[in-house]
């Protein structure tokens, strides 16, 4: 299990809300979140782990806030 605490840019929230408003399902929104987490957390904004594929799966708990 991995606990991740990560700030994501506001563009990610806008993209998630736009996808939701356009009727995107949970799976499509999960892909957006996985891409954002992959870039920010695992690849450190493009400084490492180039080409790493990130899948956001088997999630037991997620807590999001907009600040």
Phi, psi and omega in degrees: 000142180234127174265122181240126171242112188216129171281135177242150180296155179302335179300328181292316178298316179299318180294319179295316179294320179296319179296315179300313181296333179274001177094012179296141178277179181301320182297316179294321179291327177295323177298318178299314181295318179298318179298316181294315178295321178301316181290312186282315188268304186281323181261000180047052176067026178098007181272347180202174174052044178299137178083000179292131176265130181245128174242130179264094187221166179051044182281125178266329182204138174217136179228125183237146173219152177245121184240000000 
